[in-house]
Amino acid sequence: MTNKSNLKQQKTFNEDSIIKLMIIEDNRFTRIGWEAVIQANKNFNLVGSFSDCESAFGSDVPQTADVVLMDIGLPGISGIDGVKYLKEKFHDILIVMCTVHEDSEEIFQAICAGAVGYLTKRTSPEELIKSLIEAYNGGSPMTPSVARKVIGSFQNVKAFDDENKISELNEREEQILNLMAQGKSYNAIADEVYLSIDGVYYHIRHIYEKLHVHSRAEAVAQGIKKRLIAPPK
């Protein structure tokens, strides 16, 4: 069943916003660095910081968090499996992955599992904050090197033959899905297609229902696999 609450609770960042963030990172020094960056910013509330998924999921923190910043290479439950768990239990939660090794297959799997963004650990503190706010605002932050690998992964997905192309979406839905694939926020999409934000949510709900998905990342991945939209450039 399509998760409608994810659309109804879309947030918009402003100077008074407080983003509740959870960190999952096994490297102590990286984790401490992230904590310092987050705690130094008045618009963030660090609600929990963990070294693995097991301890994070055993706490009450995930149900309070707006955004999760998570390493993909975790001991025990991997980052990819962690994304799947969080999206299954907490549909509205936003997950931004971070990695040292830019393995395109892992990136592709994490995004298909429901991650909304993907950064490298070389990301500066300023860019980290900017990316987390972008995710909160409905965007899909990615460092350029990761974005190239994501596009490459999508382009390598075996395409359907033209005669087998599934035309499940109408023209307006394909237009909106294309804009979603470009990482645009829902407010930006509304401006571009000359609809109210409620009108955009209406079409996105139908996109989710037709593609049998529960998140933006899943919708984009399905749209590309089924050749309903082109991979983002």
C-alpha positions in Angstrom: 0.0 0.0 0.0 1.3 3.5 -0.9 2.5 5.5 2.1 0.6 8.8 2.0 2.0 10.2 5.2 5.4 10.7 3.6 3.8 13.2 1.2 1.6 15.0 3.8 4.5 15.6 6.1 6.8 17.1 3.6 8.7 19.9 5.4 10.2 23.2 4.3 13.4 24.5 5.9 13.5 28.0 7.3 15.7 29.8 9.8 13.6 28.6 12.7 13.6 24.9 11.7 15.1 22.3 14.0 16.1 19.1 12.1 16.3 16.1 14.4 19.3 14.0 13.2 20.5 10.5 14.0 24.0 9.4 13.2 25.1 5.8 12.6 28.9 5.5 12.0 31.3 2.9 13.3 34.5 5.0 12.9 34.8 6.8 16.2 36.7 9.8 14.9 34.4 10.3 12.0 31.4 10.0 14.3 32.8 12.5 16.7 33.5 14.9 13.9 30.0 14.6 12.6 28.6 15.2 16.1 30.7 18.3 16.5 29.5 19.7 13.1 25.8 19.0 13.9 26.0 20.3 17.5 27.5 23.6 16.3 24.6 24.3 14.1 21.5 25.9 15.7 19.1 24.3 13.2 20.0 20.8 14.2 19.2 18.6 17.2 21.4 15.5 17.5 18.9 13.0 18.9 21.2 10.0 18.8 24.6 8.8 17.7 25.5 5.1 17.3 28.4 2.9 16.2 26.1 0.3 14.5 22.6 -0.4 13.3 21.9 -2.9 16.1 22.2 -0.4 18.9 20.4 2.3 16.9 17.5 0.1 16.1 17.3 -1.2 19.7 16.7 2.4 20.9 13.7 4.7 20.6 15.7 7.3 18.6 14.7 6.3 15.0 11.0 7.1 15.6 12.0 10.7 16.7 14.5 11.4 13.9 13.8 13.4 10.8 17.1 12.6 9.0 19.6 9.8 9.4 23.3 10.2 8.4 24.6 6.7 8.0 27.8 5.0 6.8 27.3 2.3 4.3 30.1 0.0 5.5 28.9 -0.9 8.9 29.7 -4.0 11.0 26.8 -6.4 11.5 23.8 -5.0 9.8 25.1 -3.2 6.7 24.1 0.3 5.7 22.1 -1.0 2.8 20.1 -3.4 5.1 19.8 -0.6 7.6 18.2 1.6 5.0 15.7 -1.1 4.2 14.8 -1.6 7.8 14.4 2.1 8.5 12.2 2.7 5.4 10.0 -0.3 6.3 9.5 0.8 9.9 9.6 4.5 9.5 8.4 5.5 6.0 8.9 9.3 6.6 12.5 9.1 7.7 15.1 10.6 5.4 18.4 8.7 5.0 21.6 10.2 3.7 24.4 7.7 3.2 28.1 8.5 3.5 31.0 6.4 2.2 34.8 6.2 1.8 34.7 3.7 -1.0 32.5 4.8 -4.0 31.4 1.4 -5.1 28.7 2.0 -7.7 26.8 -1.2 -7.0 26.5 -0.3 -3.3 25.4 3.2 -4.1 22.8 1.9 -6.5 21.5 -0.6 -3.9 21.3 2.0 -1.2 19.3 4.4 -3.3 17.0 1.7 -4.5 16.5 0.7 -0.9 15.3 4.2 -0.1 18.3 6.5 0.7 17.6 10.1 -0.5 21.2 11.2 -0.8 24.8 9.9 -1.0 27.9 11.7 0.1 31.6 10.9 0.4 33.4 11.3 3.8 35.6 13.9 2.1 32.5 16.2 2.2 33.3 19.5 4.0 31.4 20.4 7.2 29.7 23.2 5.2 28.6 20.9 2.4 27.5 18.3 4.9 25.1 20.8 6.6 23.9 22.1 3.2 23.3 18.5 2.0 21.3 17.5 5.1 19.1 20.6 4.8 18.6 19.8 1.1 17.4 16.3 2.0 15.1 17.7 4.6 13.7 20.1 2.0 12.8 17.3 -0.4 16.0 17.2 -2.4 18.5 14.4 -3.2 22.0 15.6 -2.3 24.9 13.8 -3.9 28.6 14.7 -4.3 29.5 15.0 -8.0 31.7 11.9 -8.1 28.9 9.8 -6.6 26.3 11.3 -8.9 28.4 10.2 -11.9 28.5 6.7 -10.5 24.8 6.6 -9.9 24.1 7.7 -13.5 26.5 5.0 -14.7 24.6 2.4 -12.7 21.3 3.5 -14.1 22.6 3.5 -17.6 23.9 -0.1 -17.2 20.5 -1.4 -16.1 19.2 -3.6 -18.9 16.5 -1.7 -20.7 13.2 -3.2 -22.0 12.7 -3.5 -25.7 10.6 -0.7 -27.1 7.7 -3.0 -27.8 7.8 -4.1 -24.1 8.0 -0.6 -22.7 5.4 -0.2 -19.9 3.5 3.1 -20.3 2.0 3.2 -16.8 2.2 7.0 -16.3 0.4 9.8 -18.1 2.3 12.7 -19.5 2.1 14.9 -16.4 3.2 12.1 -14.1 6.2 11.4 -16.3 7.1 15.1 -16.2 6.9 15.2 -12.4 8.9 11.9 -12.1 11.6 13.4 -14.4 11.8 16.4 -12.1 12.0 14.1 -9.0 14.9 12.3 -10.7 16.7 15.6 -11.0 16.6 16.0 -7.2 14.2 18.9 -7.2 12.2 19.6 -4.1 8.4 19.3 -4.2 8.0 23.1 -4.0 10.4 23.6 -6.9 8.4 20.9 -8.9 5.2 22.8 -8.2 6.6 26.0 -9.5 8.0 24.4 -12.7 4.8 22.5 -13.6 2.5 25.4 -12.5 0.6 23.4 -9.9 -0.1 23.9 -6.2 1.9 21.8 -3.8 -1.2 19.7 -3.1 -1.6 19.1 -6.8 2.0 17.8 -7.0 1.4 15.5 -4.0 -1.8 14.2 -5.8 0.2 13.2 -8.9 3.1 11.7 -6.8 0.7 9.5 -4.9 -0.6 8.2 -8.2 3.0 7.6 -9.4 3.8 5.6 -6.2 0.6 3.6 -6.6 1.2 2.8 -10.3 4.9 1.9 -9.8 4.2 0.0 -6.5 6.8 2.0 -4.6 7.0 3.9 -1.3 9.7 6.5 -1.8 11.1 9.0 -4.3 14.3 6.9 -4.8 12.2 3.8 -5.5 10.0 5.7 -8.0 13.0 7.1 -9.9 14.7 3.7 -10.0 11.5 2.0 -11.3 10.9 4.8 -13.8 14.4 4.4 -15.2 14.3 0.6 -15.3 11.0 0.6 -17.1 12.2 3.4 -19.5 9.4 5.7 -18.4 12.0 8.4 -17.9 15.6 8.9 -18.9 18.5 8.7 -16.4 19.4 12.1 -15.0 22.2 13.9 -16.7 
